[in-house]
């Protein structure tokens, strides 16, 4: 029997405590991606908000998270990941309080946007802290990344479960207010156990690239969300679409010429980095989109209450734990490319099964899909993250993490926009939207699996325990 050891002479002695603090921040970020999903029905009823407004409650967070991740990694590299991480925790606590006290949908959406900005300050620095603490030890780094990824994967899967229980006991506002003690505990762990890392190089921030990247994401995602209920010929939708395309073109032009780009395009020349980004984009696009629709489906089409809907997501949580921790051993044997490909193929089968759900489907028939989706994703994501970190200089791990996670969060926002538009309407439209969303997700992951399998990059060693 193989045991996962917390520390050994081969691992830096302080790594477990630093890992605990870094994982705590990442857990908060990931939890707030999905904890809100089971609250959307209650928010919509209290504020009289349409589906498009509920999409913005989710995407205001993921859009700002995606856009600002482009610079958050560079900020961590410039000022030190510990300082950036602590600043993110403070801002996340304040914005969470604003979400919990919101009086209408507009206030909630704006507060969620600030919360997303705070989340951007947490993700790259948390991974950078782990990379520095591992001190160039590939096995220690892979072990820590496996646990860091597991913490995030479990929290994103547990979000609907925790949200459903909080809503049933205290009301929907507590899915945000619960972040206050969590942020306080995270700050205490960081101050007590995480040393500051002196930045090796102070890279200038790419402000034009940052602004254009945000405008491109906001325009394109906003056009899809608003087009779902305004119609695609609406001037606002057409203007947002045109503006998003123009901003994206300008962003690429500037990044290609900038001496210090927000997104260093040369990193994509590394085949393993490219495969990791493709997998990350596919995983987030499919999961965020389908979970958004599934939360509405369970409550508005299948008739579950908030607690029942939250508990329905419970199979995802346990499977994430197991698959995340097994991923390292699988990748060590078969290599990260094959591990990523195999993982997303398993998840694709889960989405295909989910596409067959109807409002009268008994829960036990939902379980196979709910197990396969996190089983496959949880296998692919740790291999993806470790392969990326093994392909870049550790002093720029924050920037590399920012690039990967920016692409992933942008894809998640796009997934909510596209699949949410398919499900806009009454219970029958939501059920139909879930069927189509499941099929789209399966097709996207099949394409991502082909890309990863075709990767000819050398295998980065990934090991757990």
C-alpha positions as CSV (number, residue, x, y, z in Angstrom):
1,X,0.0,0.0,0.0
2,X,1.3,3.4,-1.0
3,X,1.0,6.2,1.6
4,X,0.8,9.9,0.9
5,X,3.3,11.6,3.3
6,X,2.8,15.1,4.6
7,X,6.6,15.8,4.8
8,X,9.8,14.0,4.4
9,X,13.5,14.9,4.3
10,X,13.1,15.3,0.6
11,X,10.5,18.0,1.0
12,X,11.1,21.4,2.5
13,X,10.0,21.4,6.1
14,X,7.8,24.4,5.9
15,X,6.0,23.3,2.7
16,X,2.9,21.7,4.4
17,X,2.0,24.9,6.3
18,X,2.6,27.1,3.3
19,X,0.5,24.7,1.3
20,X,-2.3,25.0,3.8
21,X,-2.4,28.8,3.7
22,X,-2.1,28.9,-0.1
23,X,-4.8,26.2,-0.6
24,X,-7.1,28.1,1.8
25,X,-7.1,31.2,-0.5
26,X,-7.6,29.1,-3.6
27,X,-10.4,27.2,-1.9
28,X,-12.3,30.5,-1.2
29,X,-11.9,31.6,-4.9
30,X,-13.2,28.3,-6.3
31,X,-16.0,28.0,-3.7
32,X,-17.4,31.3,-4.8
33,X,-17.5,30.2,-8.5
34,X,-20.2,27.6,-7.8
35,X,-21.7,28.3,-4.3
36,X,-23.8,31.0,-5.9
37,X,-25.4,28.6,-8.4
38,X,-28.1,27.2,-6.1
39,X,-28.7,30.7,-4.8
40,X,-29.7,32.0,-8.2
41,X,-33.3,30.9,-8.0
42,X,-33.8,32.7,-4.7
43,X,-32.0,35.8,-5.9
44,X,-34.2,35.9,-9.0
45,X,-37.3,35.6,-7.0
46,X,-36.4,38.3,-4.5
47,X,-35.1,40.8,-7.0
48,X,-37.4,39.9,-9.9
49,X,-34.3,39.3,-12.0
50,X,-34.5,37.5,-15.4
51,X,-32.1,34.8,-16.4
52,X,-29.8,37.3,-18.1
53,X,-29.3,39.1,-14.8
54,X,-28.5,35.8,-13.1
55,X,-25.9,35.1,-15.7
56,X,-24.3,38.4,-14.9
57,X,-24.2,37.5,-11.2
58,X,-22.0,34.6,-12.1
59,X,-20.1,36.2,-15.0
60,X,-19.3,39.5,-13.3
61,X,-17.2,37.4,-10.9
62,X,-15.5,35.2,-13.6
63,X,-15.0,38.1,-16.1
64,X,-13.1,40.3,-13.6
65,X,-11.2,37.2,-12.3
66,X,-10.2,36.3,-15.9
67,X,-9.3,39.8,-17.0
68,X,-7.2,40.7,-14.0
69,X,-5.4,37.4,-13.8
70,X,-3.5,38.7,-16.8
71,X,-1.7,41.2,-14.5
72,X,-2.2,39.5,-11.1
73,X,0.5,37.0,-11.8
74,X,2.9,39.8,-12.8
75,X,1.9,41.8,-9.7
76,X,2.8,38.9,-7.5
77,X,6.2,38.5,-9.3
78,X,6.8,42.2,-8.9
79,X,5.8,42.9,-5.3
80,X,6.0,39.5,-3.8
81,X,3.3,36.8,-3.8
82,X,2.7,37.0,0.0
83,X,1.8,40.7,-0.2
84,X,-0.5,40.2,-3.2
85,X,-2.2,37.2,-1.5
86,X,-2.9,39.2,1.7
87,X,-4.3,42.1,-0.3
88,X,-6.6,39.7,-2.1
89,X,-7.9,38.3,1.1
90,X,-8.8,41.7,2.5
91,X,-10.5,42.9,-0.7
92,X,-12.4,39.5,-1.0
93,X,-13.8,39.9,2.5
94,X,-15.0,43.5,1.9
95,X,-16.6,42.6,-1.4
96,X,-18.3,39.5,0.0
97,X,-19.9,41.7,2.7
98,X,-21.1,44.0,-0.1
99,X,-22.6,41.0,-1.9
100,X,-24.4,39.8,1.2
101,X,-25.9,43.3,1.9
102,X,-26.9,44.0,-1.8
103,X,-30.4,45.5,-2.1
104,X,-31.0,44.8,-5.8
105,X,-29.5,42.9,-8.7
106,X,-27.4,45.7,-9.9
107,X,-25.7,46.1,-6.5
108,X,-25.1,42.4,-6.3
109,X,-23.6,42.3,-9.8
110,X,-21.2,45.2,-9.1
111,X,-20.2,43.7,-5.8
112,X,-19.5,40.4,-7.5
113,X,-17.3,42.2,-10.0
114,X,-15.1,43.6,-7.2
115,X,-15.1,40.1,-5.6
116,X,-13.7,38.7,-8.9
117,X,-11.0,41.3,-8.9
118,X,-10.0,40.3,-5.4
119,X,-10.0,36.6,-6.5
120,X,-7.5,37.5,-9.2
121,X,-5.1,38.6,-6.5
122,X,-5.3,35.2,-4.8
123,X,-4.9,32.6,-7.5
124,X,-1.4,33.2,-9.1
125,X,0.3,34.2,-5.8
126,X,-1.1,31.1,-4.1
127,X,0.5,28.9,-6.7
128,X,3.7,30.9,-6.7
129,X,4.0,30.6,-2.9
130,X,3.9,26.8,-3.3
131,X,6.4,26.8,-6.2
132,X,8.9,28.9,-4.2
133,X,8.4,26.8,-1.1
134,X,9.2,23.6,-3.1
135,X,12.6,25.1,-3.8
136,X,13.0,23.5,-7.2
137,X,12.2,20.0,-6.0
138,X,10.0,18.6,-8.7
139,X,8.5,15.8,-6.6
140,X,7.7,18.2,-3.7
141,X,6.1,20.7,-6.2
142,X,4.0,18.0,-7.8
143,X,2.9,16.7,-4.4
144,X,1.9,20.2,-3.3
145,X,0.2,21.0,-6.6
146,X,-1.8,17.8,-6.3
147,X,-3.1,18.9,-2.9
148,X,-3.6,22.5,-4.0
149,X,-5.6,21.4,-7.0
150,X,-7.6,18.9,-4.9
151,X,-8.5,21.7,-2.5
152,X,-9.8,23.8,-5.3
153,X,-11.5,20.9,-7.1
154,X,-13.3,19.8,-3.9
155,X,-14.4,23.4,-3.1
156,X,-15.8,24.0,-6.6
157,X,-17.7,20.8,-6.4
158,X,-18.8,21.3,-2.8
159,X,-20.0,24.9,-3.5
160,X,-23.5,23.9,-4.5
161,X,-23.8,21.5,-1.5
162,X,-22.7,24.2,1.0
163,X,-24.8,26.8,-0.7
164,X,-27.9,24.7,-0.6
165,X,-27.4,24.1,3.2
166,X,-26.7,27.7,3.9
167,X,-29.7,28.9,1.9
168,X,-32.0,26.4,3.6
169,X,-30.9,27.4,7.1
170,X,-30.0,31.1,6.8
171,X,-31.0,32.5,3.4
172,X,-29.1,33.2,0.1
173,X,-27.1,36.1,1.5
174,X,-25.1,33.8,3.7
175,X,-23.4,32.2,0.6
176,X,-21.4,35.5,0.5
177,X,-21.3,36.4,4.2
178,X,-19.7,33.0,5.1
179,X,-16.5,34.3,3.3
180,X,-15.8,36.8,6.1
181,X,-14.5,34.3,8.7
182,X,-12.9,32.2,6.0
183,X,-10.9,35.2,4.8
184,X,-9.9,36.0,8.4
185,X,-8.6,32.5,8.9
186,X,-6.7,32.5,5.6
187,X,-5.0,35.8,6.5
188,X,-4.0,34.4,10.0
189,X,-2.5,31.3,8.4
190,X,-0.6,33.5,5.9
191,X,0.8,35.9,8.5
192,X,1.8,33.1,10.8
193,X,3.4,30.6,8.4
194,X,4.2,32.1,5.0
195,X,7.5,34.0,4.5
196,X,7.8,36.8,2.0
197,X,9.5,35.9,-1.3
198,X,11.8,38.6,-2.7
199,X,10.9,39.3,-6.3
200,X,13.8,38.6,-8.7
201,X,12.6,41.0,-11.3
202,X,10.2,43.9,-11.3
203,X,8.3,43.6,-14.6
204,X,6.4,46.7,-15.8
205,X,2.6,46.2,-16.0
206,X,1.0,46.1,-19.4
207,X,-1.8,48.5,-18.8
208,X,-3.0,48.8,-22.4
209,X,-3.0,45.0,-22.8
210,X,-4.9,44.7,-19.5
211,X,-7.6,47.2,-20.5
212,X,-8.0,45.7,-24.0
213,X,-8.1,42.2,-22.6
214,X,-10.9,43.2,-20.3
215,X,-12.9,45.0,-23.0
216,X,-12.6,42.0,-25.3
217,X,-13.9,39.6,-22.7
218,X,-16.6,41.9,-21.5
219,X,-17.8,42.7,-25.0
220,X,-17.9,39.1,-26.3
221,X,-19.3,37.5,-23.2
222,X,-21.8,40.4,-22.8
223,X,-23.0,40.0,-26.3
224,X,-23.8,36.3,-25.8
225,X,-25.6,36.9,-22.6
226,X,-27.7,39.8,-23.8
227,X,-28.2,38.3,-27.2
228,X,-30.0,35.4,-25.5
229,X,-33.0,37.6,-24.5
230,X,-32.6,40.8,-26.5
231,X,-32.1,39.1,-29.8
232,X,-29.0,39.1,-32.0
233,X,-30.2,42.1,-34.1
234,X,-30.4,44.4,-31.0
235,X,-28.1,47.4,-31.5
236,X,-26.6,46.9,-28.0
237,X,-25.8,43.3,-28.7
238,X,-24.2,44.1,-32.1
239,X,-22.2,47.0,-30.6
240,X,-20.9,44.8,-27.8
241,X,-20.0,42.1,-30.3
242,X,-18.2,44.5,-32.6
243,X,-16.4,46.2,-29.7
244,X,-15.3,42.9,-28.3
245,X,-13.9,41.7,-31.6
246,X,-12.1,45.0,-32.2
247,X,-10.6,45.0,-28.6
248,X,-9.5,41.4,-29.1
249,X,-7.7,42.3,-32.4
250,X,-6.1,45.3,-30.8
251,X,-5.0,43.2,-27.7
252,X,-3.2,40.7,-29.9
253,X,-1.5,43.4,-31.9
254,X,-0.2,45.1,-28.8
255,X,0.8,41.9,-27.1
256,X,2.9,40.9,-30.1
257,X,4.8,44.2,-29.9
258,X,5.0,44.8,-26.2
259,X,8.3,44.3,-24.4
260,X,6.5,43.2,-21.2
261,X,3.1,41.8,-22.4
262,X,0.3,40.9,-20.0
263,X,0.1,37.6,-21.8
264,X,3.6,36.5,-23.0
265,X,2.5,34.9,-26.3
266,X,5.8,33.1,-26.6
267,X,4.8,30.7,-23.8
268,X,2.3,29.1,-26.2
269,X,5.2,27.9,-28.4
270,X,5.9,25.3,-25.7
271,X,3.8,22.3,-26.7
272,X,3.1,21.2,-23.2
273,X,2.0,24.7,-22.2
274,X,-0.3,24.8,-25.2
275,X,-1.9,21.4,-24.3
276,X,-2.4,22.5,-20.7
277,X,-4.1,25.7,-21.8
278,X,-6.4,23.9,-24.2
279,X,-7.4,21.4,-21.5
280,X,-7.9,24.2,-19.0
281,X,-10.1,26.2,-21.4
282,X,-12.2,23.1,-22.3
283,X,-12.7,22.0,-18.7
284,X,-13.8,25.4,-17.5
285,X,-16.1,26.2,-20.5
286,X,-17.9,22.9,-20.0
287,X,-18.1,22.7,-16.3
288,X,-19.1,26.3,-15.5
289,X,-21.7,26.3,-18.3
290,X,-23.3,23.0,-17.4
291,X,-23.3,23.6,-13.7
292,X,-25.1,26.9,-14.2
293,X,-27.8,25.3,-16.2
294,X,-28.0,22.2,-14.0
295,X,-28.6,24.4,-10.9
296,X,-31.6,26.0,-12.6
297,X,-32.8,22.7,-14.0
298,X,-32.9,20.9,-10.6
299,X,-34.9,23.7,-9.0
300,X,-37.1,25.1,-11.8
301,X,-37.6,22.0,-14.0
302,X,-37.2,19.0,-11.6
303,X,-38.8,20.8,-8.6
304,X,-36.0,20.4,-6.1
305,X,-35.7,22.9,-3.2
306,X,-32.4,24.6,-2.5
307,X,-31.2,22.0,0.0
308,X,-32.2,19.1,-2.2
309,X,-30.5,20.7,-5.2
310,X,-27.3,21.3,-3.2
311,X,-27.2,17.7,-1.9
312,X,-27.7,16.5,-5.5
313,X,-24.2,17.8,-6.3
314,X,-22.7,15.8,-3.4
315,X,-21.4,12.9,-5.7
316,X,-19.2,15.4,-7.5
317,X,-17.4,16.4,-4.3
318,X,-16.1,12.9,-3.2
319,X,-15.1,12.0,-6.7
320,X,-13.0,15.1,-7.0
321,X,-11.0,14.2,-3.9
322,X,-10.2,10.7,-5.1
323,X,-9.4,11.7,-8.8
324,X,-7.2,14.7,-7.8
325,X,-5.0,12.6,-5.5
326,X,-4.7,9.7,-8.0
327,X,-3.9,12.0,-10.9
328,X,-0.2,12.3,-9.9
329,X,0.4,8.6,-9.9
330,X,-1.4,8.2,-13.2
331,X,0.6,11.0,-14.8
332,X,3.9,9.6,-13.4
333,X,3.2,6.4,-15.2
334,X,1.6,7.5,-18.5
335,X,2.8,11.1,-18.8
336,X,0.8,14.3,-18.5
337,X,-0.4,14.4,-22.1
338,X,-2.1,11.0,-22.0
339,X,-3.4,11.7,-18.5
340,X,-5.0,14.9,-19.6
341,X,-6.5,13.3,-22.7
342,X,-7.9,10.3,-20.8
343,X,-9.3,12.5,-18.0
344,X,-11.3,14.7,-20.3
345,X,-12.6,11.7,-22.3
346,X,-14.1,10.3,-19.0
347,X,-15.6,13.7,-18.3
348,X,-17.0,13.8,-21.9
349,X,-18.9,10.6,-21.2
350,X,-20.3,12.1,-18.0
351,X,-21.6,15.1,-19.9
352,X,-23.1,12.9,-22.6
353,X,-25.1,11.1,-19.8
354,X,-26.2,14.4,-18.3
355,X,-27.6,15.5,-21.6
356,X,-30.2,12.7,-21.3
357,X,-31.7,14.0,-18.1
358,X,-35.4,15.0,-18.0
359,X,-37.4,16.7,-15.2
360,X,-38.8,13.2,-14.3
361,X,-35.4,11.4,-14.2
362,X,-34.9,9.8,-10.7
363,X,-31.8,11.0,-8.9
364,X,-30.1,7.6,-9.0
365,X,-29.9,7.8,-12.8
366,X,-28.2,11.2,-12.5
367,X,-25.4,9.8,-10.3
368,X,-23.3,8.1,-13.1
369,X,-22.8,11.3,-15.0
370,X,-22.2,13.2,-11.7
371,X,-19.4,10.8,-10.9
372,X,-17.8,10.6,-14.3
373,X,-17.5,14.4,-14.8
374,X,-15.4,15.1,-11.7
375,X,-13.6,11.8,-12.0
376,X,-12.3,12.8,-15.4
377,X,-11.7,16.5,-14.6
378,X,-10.0,15.7,-11.3
379,X,-7.6,13.4,-13.2
380,X,-6.8,15.9,-15.9
381,X,-6.4,19.2,-14.0
382,X,-3.5,18.3,-11.6
383,X,-1.5,16.9,-14.5
384,X,-2.3,20.0,-16.5
385,X,-1.1,22.3,-13.7
386,X,2.1,20.4,-12.9
387,X,3.0,20.1,-16.5
388,X,2.7,23.9,-17.0
389,X,4.8,24.7,-13.9
390,X,7.5,22.2,-15.0
391,X,7.7,24.0,-18.4
392,X,8.5,27.5,-17.1
393,X,11.2,29.1,-14.9
394,X,9.9,29.1,-11.3
395,X,10.6,32.8,-10.8
396,X,7.9,33.4,-13.4
397,X,5.5,30.8,-12.0
398,X,3.0,33.6,-11.0
399,X,2.9,35.0,-14.5
400,X,2.5,31.5,-16.1
401,X,-0.2,30.6,-13.6
402,X,-1.9,33.9,-14.4
403,X,-1.9,33.1,-18.1
404,X,-3.4,29.7,-17.6
405,X,-6.0,30.7,-15.1
406,X,-7.0,33.8,-17.1
407,X,-7.7,31.6,-20.1
408,X,-9.6,29.1,-17.9
409,X,-11.8,31.8,-16.2
410,X,-12.5,33.5,-19.5
411,X,-13.6,30.1,-20.9
412,X,-15.8,29.7,-17.8
413,X,-17.5,33.0,-18.3
414,X,-18.1,32.1,-22.0
415,X,-19.5,28.8,-20.9
416,X,-22.1,30.4,-18.6
417,X,-22.9,32.9,-21.4
418,X,-23.4,30.3,-24.1
419,X,-25.2,27.6,-22.2
420,X,-27.2,30.1,-20.1
421,X,-28.5,31.6,-23.3
422,X,-29.7,28.1,-24.4
423,X,-31.6,27.7,-21.1
424,X,-33.2,31.2,-20.9
425,X,-36.9,30.8,-20.3
426,X,-39.3,28.5,-18.4
427,X,-38.9,25.0,-17.1
428,X,-39.2,23.3,-20.5
429,X,-36.6,25.7,-22.1
430,X,-34.2,25.0,-19.2
431,X,-34.5,21.2,-19.6
432,X,-33.9,21.5,-23.4
433,X,-31.0,23.8,-22.7
434,X,-29.4,21.2,-20.4
435,X,-29.7,18.5,-23.1
436,X,-28.0,20.7,-25.7
437,X,-25.4,21.9,-23.2
438,X,-24.4,18.4,-22.2
439,X,-23.8,17.5,-25.9
440,X,-21.8,20.7,-26.5
441,X,-19.7,19.9,-23.5
442,X,-19.0,16.3,-24.7
443,X,-18.0,17.6,-28.1
444,X,-15.7,20.3,-26.7
445,X,-13.9,17.8,-24.5
446,X,-13.5,15.3,-27.3
447,X,-11.6,18.0,-29.3
448,X,-9.5,18.9,-26.2
449,X,-8.6,15.2,-25.7
450,X,-7.4,14.9,-29.3
451,X,-5.2,18.0,-28.9
452,X,-3.6,16.7,-25.7
453,X,-3.1,13.2,-27.2
454,X,-1.4,14.7,-30.2
455,X,1.1,16.6,-28.0
456,X,4.6,15.4,-28.6
457,X,6.1,17.3,-25.7
458,X,8.3,15.4,-23.3
459,X,6.6,14.0,-20.3
460,X,6.9,16.2,-17.2
461,X,7.2,14.1,-14.1
462,X,4.1,14.3,-11.9
463,X,4.0,12.3,-8.7
464,X,1.9,12.2,-5.5
465,X,3.5,10.8,-2.3
